[in-house]
């Protein structure tokens, strides 16, 4: 009976071990959250970069194409009307590109979903340890 008691750990030892394990678990969860948020921020940064580059290229091309189209249409209709038509068409194209980029950003969730799931699992683990 005496050896049986020596093998059993005291309540204080059990709580101490639980506290150490919980502390380690929390540190690991914080690291997971950092990693997950860094990855999501990188993806958002890429989408923003695509929007910026797309906008710059579209603008440069727009200027050259608009000038050419205005001059060609100017042969058939007044130059002012030619400029207006070309401007509206290219503004529409630019709008579509910007909306596509914004849509990509909206579909990127910044919530650390993996971390939330593991925290739920950790909560259950702690409950099981304290039973």
C-alpha positions in Angstrom: 0.0 0.0 0.0 2.9 2.3 0.8 4.5 1.8 -2.6 1.1 2.5 -4.2 1.0 5.9 -2.6 4.5 6.7 -3.7 3.6 6.0 -7.3 0.6 8.3 -7.1 1.3 11.9 -7.6 0.0 14.6 -5.3 -2.7 16.9 -6.4 -0.2 19.8 -6.4 2.1 17.9 -8.7 -0.7 17.1 -11.1 -1.8 20.8 -11.2 1.8 21.9 -11.6 2.2 19.5 -14.6 -1.1 20.7 -16.0 0.1 24.3 -15.7 3.4 23.6 -17.5 1.6 21.7 -20.3 -1.0 24.5 -20.7 1.7 27.1 -20.8 3.6 25.2 -23.5 0.3 24.7 -25.4 -0.5 28.5 -25.2 3.0 29.4 -26.5 2.6 26.9 -29.4 -0.8 28.4 -30.2 0.7 31.9 -30.3 3.4 30.8 -32.7 0.7 29.1 -34.9 -1.3 32.3 -34.9 1.8 34.4 -35.9 2.6 32.0 -38.7 -0.9 31.9 -40.0 -1.4 35.7 -39.9 2.0 36.2 -41.7 0.9 33.8 -44.5 -2.5 35.6 -44.8 -0.8 39.0 -44.9 1.6 37.8 -47.6 -1.4 36.7 -49.7 -3.1 40.1 -49.2 0.1 41.8 -50.2 0.4 39.9 -53.4 -3.2 40.8 -54.3 -2.5 44.5 -53.6 0.6 44.2 -55.7 -1.3 42.7 -58.6 -3.8 45.5 -58.4 -1.1 48.1 -58.5 0.9 46.6 -61.4 -2.3 46.0 -63.3 -3.3 49.6 -62.8 0.1 50.9 -63.9 0.2 48.8 -67.0 -3.4 49.5 -67.9 -2.7 53.3 -67.5 0.4 53.2 -69.8 -1.4 51.2 -72.4 -4.5 53.2 -72.1 -2.7 56.4 -73.0 -1.2 55.1 -76.2 -4.2 53.2 -77.3 -6.5 56.1 -76.5 -4.4 58.5 -78.5 -4.4 56.2 -81.5 -8.1 55.5 -81.3 -9.0 59.1 -80.9 -7.1 60.0 -84.0 -8.6 57.1 -86.1 -12.1 57.9 -84.9 -11.4 61.6 -85.5 -11.4 60.8 -89.2 -15.1 59.8 -89.0 -16.5 61.9 -86.2 -15.5 65.1 -84.3 -12.3 64.7 -82.2 -14.1 65.6 -79.0 -16.7 62.8 -79.5 -14.0 60.4 -80.4 -12.1 61.2 -77.2 -15.2 60.8 -75.1 -16.1 57.4 -76.6 -12.5 56.0 -76.2 -12.3 57.4 -72.6 -15.6 55.8 -71.5 -14.5 52.4 -73.0 -11.2 52.4 -71.2 -12.6 53.6 -68.0 -15.0 50.6 -68.1 -12.0 48.2 -68.6 -10.1 49.8 -65.7 -13.2 49.5 -63.5 -13.5 45.8 -64.3 -9.8 45.2 -63.4 -10.1 47.1 -60.1 -13.2 45.1 -59.2 -11.5 41.8 -59.9 -8.6 42.8 -57.5 -11.0 43.9 -54.8 -12.9 40.7 -55.2 -9.7 38.7 -54.6 -9.1 40.7 -51.4 -12.6 40.2 -50.1 -12.2 36.4 -50.5 -9.1 36.4 -48.3 -10.1 35.7 -44.7 -7.7 37.3 -42.1 -9.2 35.1 -39.4 -6.6 32.6 -38.1 -8.9 29.7 -38.5 -6.3 27.0 -37.8 -5.5 28.6 -34.5 -9.1 28.9 -33.5 -9.6 25.2 -34.3 -6.6 24.1 -32.3 -7.6 26.4 -29.4 -11.0 24.6 -29.3 -9.1 21.3 -29.2 -6.9 22.6 -26.5 -9.9 23.6 -24.4 -11.3 20.1 -24.7 -7.9 18.7 -23.7 -7.7 20.9 -20.6 -11.2 19.8 -19.7 -10.2 16.1 -20.0 -7.1 16.7 -17.9 -9.0 18.3 -15.1 -11.6 15.5 -14.8 
